[in-house]
């Protein structure tokens, strides 16, 4: 059983709210006079997080998520209860927290690194890597008060994750950066996970929580309402935020009861759609387009991943991976439901045999959506001479909903009698899918769903049936 690195027992936090500024002083002078209203941000929280866990924390605004994180990090003390945290903790909480706005980015790096336990020498050794990850250019020498919110997050995340923390706490910070930076951050988070680190991840993005986290909790009104699998927690969270106010107490009681069920029992009890809308219903008119919009596919040269990883070459080199139209025109802004080709060239510097080629499409969070690889028995190339260049093409229909996606490329062959990667590129290209006016789909994959609306008059007679809204 994994070691518990974070333990909270009966933790509660109360804040006092005064009607007038002078009431605080009056209460200090006369302790018997109670002039404040009490607000309990957390109520009797019991939570144990084992080493290596990635815990997603979700809940409505004001539910107590940030207060819980601040108590775990140590910037707040609980009103009652006990907290035990083992290991080095690094946190990204409120935007810009821990940064002195008058200091330059460089000065803040050294200041924050010292707070996280690094010596000046250790920070100097890591500085170039921190600056490269943040990728804010000459702004590293400027006061951070001149930074945009995106620059704040870039530098803060770079520092927080550079110290190789035992526990990393991220509170909605990744929603600020652009897609390429978010992908780089998720890759760093996955690296921390693979090294046995513990991650606490607060986000309103359901897909990110389900993809990244191994468990999750739902907070509401200062109460830890549910601790279960990410899929179960997200399902109930979305039902809660869309529920009518008069149905919330009953729904919360239903959610509490799930804590007693096993994982299998709980997931079996989910609604068919899992991620329900208001009152568990999804209305057709909410997903149908109200007006026709037209998009052009095109290529943006500035849309380049910032976290490409290339494996050491072992006799081959992948060149110019890109997406093109069927006519061969390079594009990285695609239109849903259209056909495209993912292509790259491979230059062989050594002779090899049993050569195979592959590709993979991933989300921003790193979830592997789809891919393809030439079959080793029927489609591999038996022998390739040194100096050969092979152009690889994978034709696909873009059945993805609007969003930004990333591409891998790889080539496998024989080295010293063993099949191994001759070259592999991770996050080597990226593309954006633009909306398809014919689609009413949600989520990631477009299942070509066609809605059908039936209008019934007051006499319960069908008056019209149509798949179009005028």
Secondary structure, DSSP 4 states (H G I P E B T S, - for coil): -PPEEEEEEEEEEEEEEESSHHHHHHHHH-TT---EEEEEEEEEEEEEEETT-EEEEEE-TTSSHHHHHHHHHTSS--SEEEEEE-S-EEEE-STTTT--TTSBHHHHHHHHHHHTT--HHHHHHHHHHHHHHH--GGGGGSBGGG--HHHHHHHHHHHHHHT--SEEEEESGGGSS-HHHHHHHHHHHHHHHHTT-EEEEE-S-HHHHHHH-SEEEEEETTEEEEEE-HHHHHHHHHHHHHS-GGGHHHHHHHHHHGGGS-HHHHHHTS-TTSS--GGG---GGGTS-SS------B--TT---S--EEPPPSSEEEEEEEEE-TTS-B-SEEETT-EEEEEEEEEESS-EEEEEEEEEEE-TT--EEEEEE--TTTTSEEEE-TT-EEEEEEEEE--B-SEEEEEEEEEEEEETTEEEEEEEEEEEEEEEEEPPTT----SSB-------EEEE-TTS-EEEEES---
